[in-house]
Amino acid sequence: MTINELRGFISPIKPAAPLTPAKARIDSLKRTKDAAAKNLKAERDRQKLTKAQHTIAAVSTSLPQI
């Protein structure tokens, strides 16, 4: 393919218009909300893992040795 043939497939990149202050604030709040949800899920998963590890340790120590 030549460069001229490729130009038909490639569209030019258009710059994004700057956000209004109100839209920028909403966008920022959405990003903050998403980050908080991600951190909350990570903390819950960490606590579940810790609880499971403690349960396994408790069960393994209560089993009789063979």
C-alpha positions as CSV (number, residue, x, y, z in Angstrom):
1,M,0.0,0.0,0.0
2,T,1.1,3.5,-0.7
3,I,0.8,6.4,1.6
4,N,-2.0,7.8,-0.5
5,E,-4.0,4.6,-0.1
6,L,-3.5,4.7,3.6
7,R,-4.8,8.2,3.9
8,G,-8.2,6.9,2.9
9,F,-8.3,4.6,6.0
10,I,-6.8,7.1,8.5
11,S,-9.0,9.9,9.7
12,P,-7.4,13.0,11.1
13,I,-7.2,13.5,14.9
14,K,-9.4,16.3,16.0
15,P,-8.5,18.1,19.2
16,A,-11.1,17.8,22.0
17,A,-12.9,21.0,22.9
18,P,-12.1,22.3,26.4
19,L,-14.7,21.4,29.0
20,T,-16.8,24.1,30.7
21,P,-16.1,24.5,34.4
22,A,-19.4,22.7,35.2
23,K,-18.7,19.7,33.0
24,A,-15.1,19.6,34.2
25,R,-16.4,19.4,37.8
26,I,-18.8,16.6,36.9
27,D,-16.0,14.7,35.1
28,S,-13.8,15.1,38.2
29,L,-16.5,13.9,40.5
30,K,-17.1,10.8,38.3
31,R,-13.4,10.0,38.4
32,T,-13.3,10.4,42.1
33,K,-16.4,8.2,42.5
34,D,-14.8,5.5,40.3
35,A,-11.5,5.6,42.2
36,A,-13.4,5.3,45.6
37,A,-15.4,2.3,44.3
38,K,-12.2,0.6,43.1
39,N,-10.5,1.2,46.4
40,L,-13.5,0.0,48.3
41,K,-13.6,-3.2,46.3
42,A,-9.9,-3.8,46.8
43,E,-10.3,-3.3,50.6
44,R,-13.2,-5.7,50.8
45,D,-11.3,-8.3,48.8
46,R,-8.3,-7.8,51.1
47,Q,-10.4,-8.3,54.2
48,K,-12.1,-11.4,52.7
49,L,-8.6,-12.9,52.0
50,T,-7.4,-12.2,55.5
51,K,-10.5,-13.7,57.0
52,A,-10.1,-16.8,54.8
53,Q,-6.5,-17.2,55.8
54,H,-7.4,-17.0,59.5
55,T,-10.1,-19.6,59.0
56,I,-7.7,-21.9,57.3
57,A,-5.1,-21.4,60.0
58,A,-7.7,-22.1,62.7
59,V,-9.0,-25.3,61.0
60,S,-5.5,-26.6,60.3
61,T,-4.4,-26.2,64.0
62,S,-7.6,-27.9,65.3
63,L,-7.1,-31.0,63.1
64,P,-5.5,-33.9,64.9
65,Q,-2.0,-34.8,63.7
66,I,-1.7,-38.1,62.0
